[in-house]
Amino acid sequence: MKSKNKDESQETVQKFDEIEKNPIALSEDYTKQIIEQLNTDIASHFITFYQLKKQHWIVEGPDWKHIAAALDEYAKTNLELAEELAERITLIGGIPVSNPSRFEELSYVQFEGEDKYDLRTMLENDLKAEQKLITSIRERIDFAKENRDHGIDDLLKDVLEGHEETAHELHHYLQGESLEKSI
């Protein structure tokens, strides 16, 4: 249904919460549910992206260069994974969440805030975010399998592997004494 947007200068061809018939024969009920779930995943990826970028900009300490580069790479990975999820949503007839004010509302990952924390605290927050993403992505994989959506199942397995790799690296940063506070 075409309608005018708020400023009446452009026609709306599809509203955010409307779903077009998809070309790959997924049921309407499943499609609606998976789009809602994937939009929460996209929002959570963007929240994690912003957190990682903030940390990349402010990190300090003896290994700051190496850790800043790693945080930047993790942020880029989150952005790429959000992109893949968004493309899947459009393929199945939906519109991916894109309004920054909705990211925090839909996200199951909580942004650590704009304050600066010690490195260990920041990396612990990142690991918690990755673990939440991993848990949710695993739930999506199960839901996709139940509904024989092999395309999203394969995509989500790749997304999951990316997050598991990041969690593994963060876990290694948090081991040992390298990030212990000086006494």
C-alpha positions in Angstrom: 0.0 0.0 0.0 1.4 3.3 -1.1 1.1 6.3 1.3 2.8 9.6 1.8 5.4 9.9 4.6 5.3 12.5 7.3 6.5 15.4 5.2 4.2 14.4 2.3 6.9 14.8 -0.3 7.8 11.1 -0.7 5.6 8.0 -1.2 6.0 5.1 1.2 6.0 1.8 -0.8 6.3 -0.4 2.3 5.9 0.4 6.0 8.5 -0.9 8.5 6.0 -3.4 10.1 4.6 -4.7 6.8 5.9 -7.8 5.2 5.8 -8.5 1.5 5.2 -12.0 0.1 8.6 -13.6 0.0 9.9 -15.4 -3.2 11.3 -18.4 -1.3 8.0 -19.8 0.0 8.4 -19.3 3.7 5.1 -19.2 5.7 3.8 -15.8 6.5 3.6 -16.6 10.2 7.2 -17.8 10.4 8.5 -14.9 8.3 6.9 -12.4 10.6 8.4 -14.0 13.7 11.9 -14.4 12.2 12.0 -10.8 10.9 11.1 -9.6 14.4 13.9 -11.8 15.9 16.5 -10.8 13.3 15.7 -7.1 13.9 16.5 -7.6 17.6 19.8 -9.2 16.5 20.6 -6.3 14.2 19.9 -3.8 16.9 22.1 -5.8 19.3 24.9 -5.9 16.8 24.7 -2.2 16.4 24.8 -1.6 20.1 27.8 -3.9 20.4 29.4 -2.1 17.4 29.0 1.3 19.1 30.4 0.0 22.4 33.5 -1.6 20.6 34.1 1.6 18.6 33.9 3.8 21.8 36.4 1.5 23.5 38.7 1.5 20.4 38.9 5.3 20.6 39.6 5.5 24.3 41.7 2.4 25.2 44.9 3.1 27.1 47.7 1.0 28.6 50.9 -0.7 27.5 49.2 -2.8 24.8 46.8 -0.1 23.7 47.7 -0.2 20.0 47.2 -4.0 19.7 44.0 -3.9 21.8 42.6 -0.9 19.9 43.2 -2.7 16.6 41.4 -5.8 17.9 38.5 -3.8 19.2 38.2 -2.0 15.8 38.2 -5.4 14.1 35.5 -6.8 16.4 33.4 -3.6 15.7 33.8 -4.1 11.9 32.8 -7.8 12.3 29.6 -6.8 14.1 28.8 -4.3 11.4 29.3 -6.9 8.7 27.2 -9.5 10.5 24.4 -6.9 11.0 24.6 -6.3 7.2 24.2 -10.0 6.4 21.1 -10.2 8.7 19.6 -7.1 7.2 20.0 -8.5 3.7 18.3 -11.7 4.7 15.4 -9.7 6.1 14.9 -7.9 2.7 15.1 -11.2 0.9 12.2 -12.6 2.9 10.0 -9.4 2.4 10.8 -7.3 5.5 12.5 -4.1 6.3 15.5 -4.2 8.6 15.6 -1.9 11.6 17.6 1.2 10.7 16.4 3.9 13.1 19.3 4.5 15.6 16.8 5.4 18.4 15.2 1.9 18.0 18.5 0.0 18.4 18.6 0.5 22.2 14.8 -0.3 22.4 15.1 -3.6 20.5 18.6 -4.7 21.7 19.0 -7.5 24.2 22.6 -6.2 24.7 23.0 -3.3 27.1 25.4 -0.6 26.1 28.0 0.0 28.8 27.6 3.7 28.6 29.7 6.6 27.5 32.0 6.7 30.5 35.5 5.3 30.4 36.2 2.2 32.3 39.4 0.3 33.0 40.4 -2.1 30.3 39.4 -5.3 32.1 35.9 -4.0 32.8 35.5 -3.0 29.1 36.6 -6.4 27.9 34.4 -8.1 30.4 31.4 -6.1 29.1 32.3 -7.1 25.6 32.5 -10.7 26.5 29.1 -10.5 28.1 27.7 -8.9 25.0 29.2 -11.6 22.8 27.8 -14.3 25.0 24.3 -12.8 24.7 24.6 -12.6 21.0 25.8 -16.2 20.9 22.9 -17.4 23.0 20.3 -15.6 20.9 21.8 -16.7 17.6 21.7 -20.3 18.8 18.0 -19.9 19.6 17.5 -18.4 16.1 19.2 -21.4 14.5 16.9 -23.8 16.4 13.9 -21.8 15.3 15.0 -21.7 11.7 15.6 -25.5 11.7 12.2 -26.1 13.1 10.7 -24.1 10.2 13.0 -25.6 7.5 14.6 -22.3 6.7 17.9 -23.7 5.6 19.1 -20.3 4.2 18.9 -18.5 7.5 20.2 -21.6 9.3 23.4 -21.5 7.2 23.8 -17.8 7.6 23.3 -17.8 11.3 25.8 -20.6 11.7 28.4 -18.3 10.1 27.3 -15.4 12.3 27.6 -17.7 15.3 31.1 -18.8 14.4 32.2 -15.1 14.1 30.9 -14.4 17.6 32.3 -17.5 19.1 35.7 -16.6 17.7 35.5 -13.1 19.2 34.4 -14.4 22.6 37.3 -16.8 22.5 39.8 -14.0 21.9 38.2 -11.8 24.5 38.4 -14.7 27.0 42.1 -14.9 26.2 42.6 -11.2 26.8 41.0 -11.6 30.2 43.2 -14.5 31.3 46.4 -14.2 33.3 47.9 -11.1 34.8 48.2 -8.8 31.9 45.1 -6.8 32.7 45.4 -6.9 36.5 45.3 -3.5 38.2 48.6 -2.3 39.7 48.7 -2.3 43.4 
